[in-house]
């Protein structure tokens, strides 16, 4: 990756912070953002059927990412993401995601298997 490409990525990433217990995304919301965890931990919870109490289905730590399903499949958020600890994220909007990560789309699709059992 050359300096220009790195600069494009750095310019597109926007920091966002969440306190422990705050929702980053909610199941059923429109998904227009992709997130990377810089610092902290989060959990994914999902109501498996409408009206059911959400259960924990996944845990995230620094270096992990989420939000790609909504962008790749053009669907609503499939789970809640809740800050387990104070959380520092960087995010990409839909346009930046496609422009910058477009060449990585196949890799992201390949990793979608980790969610299949909860869909």
C-alpha positions as CSV (number, residue, x, y, z in Angstrom):
1,X,0.0,0.0,0.0
2,X,1.5,3.3,-1.0
3,X,1.4,6.6,1.0
4,X,-1.6,7.9,-0.9
5,X,-3.7,4.8,-0.2
6,X,-2.8,4.9,3.5
7,X,-3.7,8.6,3.5
8,X,-7.1,7.8,2.0
9,X,-7.8,5.2,4.6
10,X,-6.7,7.5,7.5
11,X,-8.9,10.3,6.2
12,X,-11.9,8.1,5.9
13,X,-11.7,6.6,9.4
14,X,-13.7,8.5,12.0
15,X,-13.2,7.8,15.7
16,X,-16.1,7.2,18.0
17,X,-16.3,6.3,21.7
18,X,-18.9,4.4,23.6
19,X,-19.2,3.9,27.4
20,X,-19.7,0.5,28.9
21,X,-23.3,-0.7,28.4
22,X,-24.0,1.6,25.5
23,X,-25.5,0.3,22.2
24,X,-23.2,0.8,19.2
25,X,-25.9,-0.6,16.8
26,X,-29.3,-2.1,17.4
27,X,-30.8,-5.1,15.7
28,X,-33.1,-4.1,12.9
29,X,-31.6,-0.6,12.4
30,X,-30.4,0.5,8.9
31,X,-26.7,-0.5,8.5
32,X,-24.6,2.1,6.9
33,X,-21.3,1.9,8.9
34,X,-18.4,-0.5,9.3
35,X,-16.5,-0.5,12.6
36,X,-13.1,-1.5,13.8
37,X,-12.4,-1.9,17.5
38,X,-9.3,0.0,18.5
39,X,-9.6,-0.5,22.3
40,X,-12.1,-2.3,24.5
41,X,-14.6,-5.1,24.2
42,X,-18.1,-5.5,22.9
43,X,-20.7,-8.2,22.7
44,X,-23.3,-9.1,20.1
45,X,-26.8,-10.0,21.2
46,X,-29.6,-11.2,19.0
47,X,-33.3,-11.9,19.4
48,X,-33.6,-15.1,17.5
49,X,-37.3,-14.6,17.0
50,X,-39.4,-11.4,17.2
51,X,-40.3,-10.6,20.8
52,X,-37.7,-12.9,22.4
53,X,-35.1,-11.6,24.8
54,X,-31.8,-11.2,23.0
55,X,-29.0,-13.7,23.8
56,X,-25.3,-13.2,23.6
57,X,-24.0,-14.7,20.3
58,X,-20.5,-13.2,19.8
59,X,-17.7,-11.3,21.6
60,X,-15.4,-8.7,20.1
61,X,-12.0,-7.4,21.3
62,X,-9.5,-4.9,20.1
63,X,-8.6,-5.6,16.4
64,X,-12.0,-7.1,15.6
65,X,-14.5,-5.6,13.2
66,X,-18.2,-5.6,12.7
67,X,-21.0,-4.1,10.6
68,X,-19.9,-5.6,7.3
69,X,-22.9,-7.9,6.9
70,X,-25.3,-4.9,6.6
71,X,-23.0,-3.3,4.0
72,X,-22.2,-6.4,2.0
73,X,-25.7,-7.8,1.9
74,X,-27.6,-4.6,2.0
75,X,-29.7,-5.7,5.0
76,X,-30.6,-4.2,8.4
77,X,-28.5,-4.9,11.4
78,X,-28.7,-8.5,12.3
79,X,-27.7,-8.1,16.0
80,X,-27.2,-5.6,18.8
81,X,-23.6,-4.6,19.5
82,X,-23.1,-3.4,23.1
83,X,-20.0,-2.0,24.7
84,X,-18.8,-4.5,27.3
85,X,-16.1,-2.0,28.4
86,X,-15.5,1.5,27.4
87,X,-15.0,1.2,23.7
88,X,-12.8,3.2,21.2
89,X,-13.8,2.5,17.6
90,X,-13.0,3.9,14.1
91,X,-15.7,3.7,11.5
92,X,-16.2,3.9,7.8
93,X,-19.4,5.0,6.2
94,X,-21.0,3.0,3.3
95,X,-19.4,5.0,0.5
96,X,-15.9,4.9,2.0
97,X,-16.3,1.2,2.8
98,X,-17.0,0.4,-0.9
99,X,-14.3,2.8,-2.2
100,X,-11.5,1.7,0.1
101,X,-12.4,-1.9,1.1
102,X,-14.0,-2.9,-2.2
103,X,-11.0,-5.0,-3.2
104,X,-11.3,-6.8,0.2
105,X,-15.0,-7.6,-0.2
106,X,-14.3,-11.2,-1.1
107,X,-12.3,-11.7,2.1
108,X,-15.0,-10.1,4.2
109,X,-17.6,-12.3,2.5
110,X,-15.5,-15.4,3.2
111,X,-15.4,-14.5,6.9
112,X,-19.2,-14.1,7.1
113,X,-19.4,-17.8,8.1
114,X,-18.8,-16.8,11.7
115,X,-22.4,-15.4,11.8
116,X,-24.3,-18.0,9.7
117,X,-25.6,-20.0,12.7
118,X,-27.3,-16.8,14.0
119,X,-29.0,-15.7,10.8
